[in-house]
């Protein structure tokens, strides 16, 4: 290797040593090779994604005004539509449902960012709201079609000139989509409820354990205050540390004896 020339590994190690974990610029340059002067857009997206509504940024449709497939069911005044911008009707739906779910599950969204302890629940709520937006679109399509049943081709019977196409009455693809999305939404809601039940169970277990420990120490203090001396046996050698279960097995009989 020529003098002064660094190997690829040496360059990588040098770059990695300059990484600051909380610095977007150094991390992006070291991992993806994005140069600092190109970082403005990434910083903007990074900050936006951290906002409580940031992950909804791509959810609403782009307004196409009269060219929008939902223009006949659009409730936005035509003078307020902004061609090329996000649909205000869907944006309002997203904000409303997100706030309603957060209020129902007692999640604080008063600040710009979500508390770390609520991140999992909020991500599930975001998924649920996005599913509701898709259901909203599919139901609007059903309204535009004017029916939820259609003749669907299933088979051909006969031969030659005597062939006959067989059709069946089936629900439209929009209705099928609503059913599938509703099932996914229900599963997300069950998952959301289960995470909160798990949190409640963990909190209850911690309280129960704390209460049991407190009751045990109170009984020991009562024994000490009554001059009930626990015999201490001297040992010449250091014993192995006892487990909590061993200690409980020794103390609990003394407490039961005292209560009798």
Secondary structure, DSSP 4 states (H G I P E B T S, - for coil): --TTPPPHHHHHHHHHHT--TT-HHHHHHHHH---GGG-HHHHHHHHHHHSTTGGGTTTSPBP-GGGSTTGGG--S-TTT--TTSBPHHHHHHHHHHHHHHHHHTT---SSSS--GGGHHHHHHHHHHHHHHHHHHHHHHHHHHHT-SEEEEEEEEESSGGG-EEEEEEEE-HHHHHHHHHHHHHHHHHHHHHHHHHHHHHHHHHHHHHHHHHHHHHHHHHHHHHTT-PPP----SSPPPPPPHHHHHHHHHHHHHHHH-
